[in-house]
Each structure stands twice: as C-alpha cells, then as structure tokens.
Amino acid sequence: MTEKTDVVLIGAGIMSATLGALLRQLQPDWSVSLFERLDAAAAESSDPWNNAGTGHSALCELNYSPQNPDGSVDVSKAIDINERFQVSRQFWSYGVENGLLGDPSAFINPIPHVSFVHGADNVDYLRKRYEALSRHPLFEGMEYIDSPDEFARRLPLMSKGRDFSEPVALNWTDAGTDIDFGSLTAELLAYLGASGADLAFGHEVTDLTKQSDGSWLVKVRNLRTRRTRTLISKFVFVGAGGGALPLLQKSGIKEAKGFGGFPVSGQFFRCTNPALIQRHEAKVYGKAAVGAPPMSVPHLDTRVIKGRPGLLFGPYAGWTPKFLKDGSNVDLFKSVKPNNIFSLLGVGATEFGLTKYLITELLKSEAGKVDTMKEFVPRAEGRDWELITAGQRVQVIRRKGAGGVLEFGTAVITAGDGTIAGLLGASPGASTGVSAMIDVLRRCFPSEYENWTPKLKEMVPSLGVKLSENQALYREVSDWSSKTLHLTRVSDNTANRDAVAPTAKVW
C-alpha cells in the first residue's frame, strides 16, 4: 500500500530536526514523515563527540578570516557566519520560550572562544585580525592579549612548560558558546514527534523517483524486518549527512549533476584526566598547518555534553572511502557518475596539498599525535588522553569549467520546482543550520513563504536584516537570546581558573 504525506525528511540530524520544527510552526496541518537508518537521533555528524559542537560563530576560527597577499585580513566571511549564527540563537530562544525546547543548559553553555598563535608573523596577523573584527558590533568585547603573564592566568594548562621566548598572542571572546547538537536535535525531534510527525528509526530510504505530477515516490526499507514502505510525498528534504549525495544522485535532478564528494575521516584525543579538564575552560583554535585544509584547524576544546565537562584536542585527519561513519567502503566509488567524473578528476589533479597532508596524517603514530598536541599542551602525556574516531565529513566537489573545485563549506541544493532539497558539506554546518533551513523554505516554497514571513519574524526577529548594519537591533536580539538561553557567565575572566572546574553549573 502506498502512503501519502506532505513532507519527507531523510536523516535524524540537526538539519532535518530544524526544518521539521520550522514547518511544524509554519504549517501545522502538514503531515511529516522522518526516516533515519540508525537507531538513534543525531548519531552521525550531529553527535557531539563526532563533529558538531563548537558553535561556529567565527569568534575564534581563523580560517574564516584569511590574510590577503597585501597583509590585510579579510573578515567578510567571519561576519557572514556570525550573522547566520545569530539567526540560530534567535530560533533556539523562541523554542525555549514557546515549549519546543526545554532547559537551554541541556544543549548550550557559555564558553570563551579563543584564537591562539605563536611566532612573530602570526602574532602580527592576529593583531590585524583583532583590529579588523573588534570594531564590528557582532565581535564587540573581543580582546587582544600578548602578555605571557595574562596568557598563563587565563590558560594554565597551555602555559605550563611553555617557552615564552617565542611571542604568543590570543584573541579572546567571553561571548562564545559550546553546543551539544545531539541534545538539541533530540529535543527538536521530541517536539516534532509529540506534534504528530511520524519518526521512523532503523529505516533507510533506498530510492527517490519523481512522478508526473511533481510528487516523489519514496521507497523505504525497515532494516530490522526488511519490509519495504512506499510513500508519495509533495516535498523531500535530504538531510542525511554523508548519505545525502547518493540520494540526490538517485533523484536524477539536474541541479545535483556535476557534484561529487570527497570523504575525510578524523580522530580526536579525548581527555580522561579530570584534573586536566578542570584546568582548561575555553575553546582555543590555532592555525592550520601550511598546505592543510581548513577542516584541519587544531583546537583544544572544552565541551559540556549531557551536563558534564569534557576536553578534546584535534583533529587528526584520516581517510576512508565511506560517506558515513557506519557506511560502506564502496560509497565513494558508487558516487562516481558520468556527470561528475571530470569534477572528481579535476580536483584529484590539483589538490596536491591535501593529498600530502592526508598521507602525513595517516603515517603519524599515536606518539606523534601526542607530540602535535604539545603545541597547545606542552606537557601533554598520552596516558591522560584516549583517541576517538570522529564522524565522516564529505567535502563538496563542485563543477568548475571543464573540471571541479573542492569546497570546505556547506552547500544547499534545491530542484528548480522546489519539490526536493538536500544539504551537502561540513562546517559551519550545524551552527548555521537555522539560516540554511530558512533558505530552503524560501527557495522551495515561494508561494507560501510570503504568508509565512510574519511567523518567521516572530521566531527570528532579525530576519532579512543584517545585524552588523543595525547595532540597535543586534543589541536587542542579543540581550534577549542571552537571557533566554542563560548565557550570562557567573564568573568573569578575572576568576582563578585553576580553582574552578568547567561544569555546566559554573556558568
């Protein structure tokens, strides 16, 4: 028997959860069916120990503020990403106030965001970055620190054993956050299920076929019973992480032609020593090594997951042909099609730096990885850390001319008639998910979007306005979201950081 539904969401990650929650608020009479091949929500890229969690807002990620050949610093991407993160904060605040979400400390906590560099040239770059960003309202409160004493006071774990004869510098922002996207996704899906949506775990979408009336025939296999369900849906969203590209290819839409994917796996060191976890409470991002891709930016990262503090360092890149952590070793090869082979070959011929970086990382021993960590934690010892495998990142390969180009970002693909959309890529991903999903609504439902706009502005008051150009509105929505999400720190950066453990109750 063929079932009928208005919306099919593929994947139980933060993107599908966000889009489902938005649609439930905008069009509560629409039927929604969600299918996830795994047995739990947010078990792939949205899992906090996989990839998601930094709360990408460009406060500390240096790859979003590159240095130009003339020495100046381009902060346009940093401002854009911060703008989009503010959209997410507003929607989450609305969710807390209106019962879509519960206690905000279950998914978001204030954590300082810090950029860290060493060496004279890098210190000069960081000073220029500070000068370019600190004048913008969205980066108000950012500090520039080059004093070894102040460095040691704020980052005791990173200062112990450090040779300060080499200059160091920090950009420090107390307004940063840590986000448990696993918990956030689970809460949004709980709301979606309670409001009448059909949530089916352990179900894999195996095929998508366009019908003559514009609807989609969706075939779904129950991975436990092996039985097949068939649905007719007016709209399909493919939010399946690394599994999105194969499904978009199966759909046959022309907008997906020419796209390819390059999978990159990764590992992190997770701290197992509570005493070390207590000595560090910040997200500290450095600069990627020369020739390394932006996704390889090293960071010493305080996490708050399910209310408990944690600390990780990484990433260490690896490689596998799988598109999902729980995927198949033939995923990459099955994704090669006549319409994207030249894109793939073009990237393969030009990305020598990435190839060299991956080979170097793959050959690195565990002891060598500990040595790498010593740039951040000079007295790091392997016995205090355990290696964990992160989620798969499938970087977007887009057609360009006769070849292709590798992109380290997020791409939304929508069919011309708006009946299907999908999301490809990685960072900033989850942190800007609300902005991306509103873009999906705008592109896929143009006739409904105008009627939805008042409700969308209720959920996101700054919709359609650049906060960087409207300081009064920014202060208003920032104060509102900070209060609603409980993001005001109890202790400031003058506190004794050796004496305070970074738990959810500290903030």
N, C-alpha and C positions, 0 to 999 in steps of 0.2 A: 504494500500500500504506500502510495506517495503522500507525504505530509506537506503541509503548506505553512510557511512562516514569512514574516515581513523581512527579518534580518537574520543572517547567519554570521556569527563571529567565530573565527578559527584561531584557536590558541587562547590559553587562560593566563596570559601575561598582563603586564600593566597597560599595554595599548588597547587590547580588547576590553579589559575591565573599564578603562576610562571612557572609551567610545560607547560601551553599553550603558554606563551610568549617565552620560550626557544625553543619549537618546531616550532613556527612561524618563528623564526630567523634561525633555522637549516634546516627546511624543509617547506618552504613557499607554496609549491604546495599541501601539505596535507590538506584535509578537516577536520575541527574540530567542534564538537558539544558539548556544555556545558549545563548541566541541573542542576537547583537549585530549591529546593522545596519551599523556601521562596521567597518573592517578591523583595529582595534587595541583593546586593553583601555583603559578609563579615558580615552577620547578626548573625552568631553564634560565634564560637570560635575566629574568626579573628576580631570581633568587638572590638574597643579599650577599651570600658568600660566593656567588658567581661573578657577575659583572656590575650589577646596579648597586647604587648606594651613595655615591659621592654627593649627589645633589648638585650636578654640574650647573654652575651659575657664572663661570668664568672668573670667579674671585681669585682662584689660585692656579688654574690650569694654563700653563704658559704657552701651550700650542695654540691657544685661541688669541694670542697677542704676539704674532711673529715680528721679528725685526726686519725692516726693509734694508735693501742694499745701501741706502744712504745713511743708515744708522738709526733712523726714526723707528718708532714702534707703531704698528697698525693695530688699533684696538677696536675696529669696526665689528669684527666677529664676536669679540668678547661682549660688547654692548648688546648685540643682537641676541646672543644666547641668554644673557642676564634678563633681557626684556621677556623672553619666552618663559624663563623660569618663574618670573613674577606672575605670569598667567597661571601656571600650575599652582603656585601658592594661593592665589585667589580662589581657584576652584576647590582646593582642599579646605580652605577656610569656610567656603559656602557649604561644603559637605559636612563639616563638623557642626556648623550652626543649624543645619537642616536634617540631621539624622542619617545622612548617607554614610558618615564615618563616626567612629567613637572617639575615645580619648586620643588626642593627637600625639601624645608622648609614645604611643604604641608604634608610630611609624615615622615621626620626625622629631629630632632633638638638635638644639643649637651646639655647634662645634666650630671653633675657629678654623678658617681656611687660610693656608699659608703657602706662599711661594718661596722656595729656597734655592739659592745659587751660591757657588763659590768660584773664586778666580776673578781677577781684575776686570776682564772683558764682560763676564756675566754679571758682575756687580754693577757695572756701568749700564748694561741693558736693563737690569731690574729697576735701577733708579729712573731711567727713562720711561719704563712701563708705569711706574708709580706716578710720575708726573703727568702722563697721558690719561690715566684712569681716575686718579683721585679727584679730579675736577668735575667728574660726571656725577650726577645725583645718585645713580644706581650703585656707585662704588664709594659713596660717602663713608668716611670712617676708616678707610684703608690707611695703614701705617707703613712707613719705610724704616727698617731697622738694619743698621750695620755695626752696631756695638756688640762685641763679643760678650760683654757682661750681660747685656739685655737678652742676647741670644740664649745664654746659659740659664738665665732666670726663667725664660718662657719655655724653653725646650731642653729640660735637663737630660733626657735620655739621649738626645742628639748631640749634646755638648760634652758629655763625659768622655774623655780621651781624645777630643778633637784638637788638632793642631791649628790654632787660630792665627798662625803666622801668614796663612793664606787668607785673603779677605773673604768674608761671607756677608750675605745680605738676605733680608726677608721682606716680603710684602705680607702684612698681617691684617686680616679682617675678622673681627669678632662676630660679624653678622652671618657667617656660614652655617650650614646645616648638615646633618647626617640623616639619610633617609633609608628606612627599611622598606624597600619597594615590595618585598614579599608580603609583609604585613599589610601594606597599603592595598596591594592587589587583592588579597584575601578579603579585606573589608569591603571593597567596592563590589566584589563578586557576591559576597553575602547579601549586600543590599540588592543587587541585581536578581539573585535567586528569590529573595523574600518578596520582591515586587512582581514575581510571576514568570521570570525568564526560565527557560529550560537549560540547565547546565549539565552537560554530559561529559564526565571524565572517563578515561580509558577508551575514548572513541577517536578514531583517526579519519580525517577527510581524505578520501582516496582519489576523487575526481571532481572536476567542475566543468559543466557543459552549458554553453549559452543556448537558450531556447529562442524560438522565432518571435515570441512576444517580449523579449528583452529580459526575462527572468532567468534564473540559474538553477540547473539541476545539480544538486549536491549529493554525492554518494559518500556515505559514512560507514565505517566498519567498527563494530564493537570488538575491541581487542581481547575481551575476556571470552565472549561467546562465539566470536567470528561471524555473527549475524550482520547483515547489511541494512542500513536505513537509507531511504531516498527522500530528499526534500526538494520542494520548489520554493525558492526564495527570491524576493524582489531585489534584495541587496546583500552582498557578501563582502565582509572585511577579512583580509588575510593578515592576521597579526601573529603569525606562527614563528617569529624569530628567524632562525636559520632555515626553517622549513617553508618560509614564505616564497622564495624564488621558485622552487619546483612547482608549487601550486599555481603561481601566477603564470608559469610557462604552460601548465596543463590547461589553463583557462583559454589560451590562444589569443588573448587581447594583444593588439598591435603595439600598445604602449609598453609592454614588457619585453618586446623583441629588442635584441641587442644588449640586454642586461646580462651580466654574469656575476658570479660571486667567488670571492677568494677566502676560504676559511682559515682562521688563525685561532689556535687554542692558547691556553695560558695557564700559569701557575702563580700562586702567591705563597708567601710564608705567613702562617698564622701563629701569633704569639701564644705560647702555652704557660708563660710565667706571669702570674697575677701581679707580682711586684713591678715588672716592666710595664704592664698595661697601665698601672696606676701612675707611672711617671711620665705619661705622654697623653695629652688631650688636645689633639689638633689633627687636621688633615694637611699634611705637608707634601707639596708637589714640587718636583725638581724639573730639570730639562732633559728631554730625550737625548740619547747619545747621537753623535753625528752619524747620519745615514739611517737612523732608526725611524720607524713610522710614528705618527703622533700617539697611537694607541699604546705605545711602549713607555710613556712618560712614567718614571719611577715615583712612587709615593709611599709614605709612611702614614697609615690611615687609621684613625680612631673610628670604631664602629659601635653603634648601640643596636643590638639585634635581640628582639624579644625582651627588651628592657635590661639586657646585660651588656657590659662593656667588652669590647674586643679590640684587637690591634692586628693589622696586616701590613705586609710590605710586598711590593711587586710593581708591575707584573713581570714574569719571565715568560717570554713567548715560546710557543711550541707550534707544531704543525700536525695536522691530521686532515684527511680528505672528508671527514664528517662535517655536515652542516649543522648538526645538533650534538650536544654532549652525549645524548642517548641515540645518536643517529647511526647511519650505515657508512662503511668505508668506501662505498661506491657513490656517495652523494655528489661529490664534485664531478665525477666522470659522467654521471647521468644528467648533470646540468648543462653539459656542452651540447649546443644545438647549432644547426647551420646558420641561424641568425645572430649568434653571439660568438662564434669561434674566432672571428677576426678581432673582436674586442679582447678576448682572452689572450690571443697570441700577441696582440699589440702591447698589452700590459706585461706579458712574460718577457718581451724583448727589451723593455725599458726600465723595469723595476729591479735593477741590479742591487741597489742599496738594500731593499727589503730582503732580497734573496740572501745576501751576505749576512744581514742581521739575523735572519732566522737560522741559518746554518751555525753561526756563532752561538746563539742561544741554545740550540739543540745539543751542541757539543759540551756545554757548560755542566760541570759536575755539581752536586749539591754543595760541596765545599766552596766551589767557585761562585755559587749563588750567594752564599753567606758573605763572601768577600765583596761582592757587589753591594750588598746591604750595608756594608761598613761605611759607604759614602754618607749614609744617613745615620746609622747607629755604629759609631766607631768601635765599640767594644761588644758587638754582636757575637753571640756564640750559638752554634747550631742546636745545642741541646734545649734552647729556650723557644725554638720555633719548629713548626711542622709544615711540610709542603702540602698544599691542597690544589686540586685542579679546578680552574675557573670554567665558566661557560664558554661555548663556542661563539666567536664573532665572525660573521660572514661579511667581509667588506665588499662594498658595491663596486662593480666594474661596469662602467657606462660607455656606450659607443661614442667615439670622438673621431670624426673624419673617417679614414679607412681602418683605423684601429680602435683602441679603447684606452680609458684612463681609470686608474684606481682611486676611489674616493673614500676618505675616512670620516664619514658622517652618516646622516640619516636621510633616506630618500622615500618620499611617498609617491606611489604610482596609482593613478586612477584611470579607469577606462573613460573614453570620450563621452559615453552616455551616462556615466556616473553610477552604473549598476554594480561595480566591483572596485575595490581599492585594496592596496597592500602596502606594507611598510618594510623597507629593506635597510640594512646597515646597522651601525652601532652608535657610539657616543655622538652627541649628548643624549640621544635616545630617551630613556625613561624620564629624565628631568624636564624635558620639554615636551612630554607626551600630550599634555592637555592642548597646547598650541597646535601640535601636529594633528590631533583628532578634530579640533575645530576647523582646521584647514580641510580635512576630509569632508566634514559636513558641508562646508561652503562649496567645495568642488563637486560633490556628488548629489547634493540636494538643493540646487539653486532656487527652485520654486518655493520650497519650504523654508529656506534659510532666512528670507526676509521676515517671515512671520515668527521665526524662532529668535530673531535678534533681541527683542526686549528681554526674553528669559535668559538668553546667553549673557546679556549685560548685567543681569541680576547675579549670575554665577561668577562672571568675570567683569567687574566694573570698568576695567581699563580697555575692554575690547575695542579694537580699532584705533587706539590712541598709543603713540609712542611715549612711554613714561619718561624716557630720557629727555624728552622735549616738553614735559609737563610736570615740573617739580612738585607743584601743589598736589596734583592727583597722585603722584608717586608716594608722597609722604602719607597721604590719606589711606591708600590701599596697603602700604607697607605697615603702617601702625595697626590697621585692622587685622591683617593676616598675622602679624607678630603676636598680637594679643590673643587672637582666636586659637592660634597654633601653639601658644605658650612658649614663644621663642625668646623671651627676655631672660638673659642669663642672671642668675642669682649672684654669682661671683664674677668679678671682672678680671682683667689680665694682670692686676696687681696682686692677686692672691698668691699664696705659696703653693705652686704647682706640685711640689714634692709631697705635700701633705694631703692632697685631695684626690681621691680616686674618681676616675671619669665614669660614673654610673649615671643611669637615667635620672636619679634623684638629685644629682649635683646641680643640674641646670635650673 
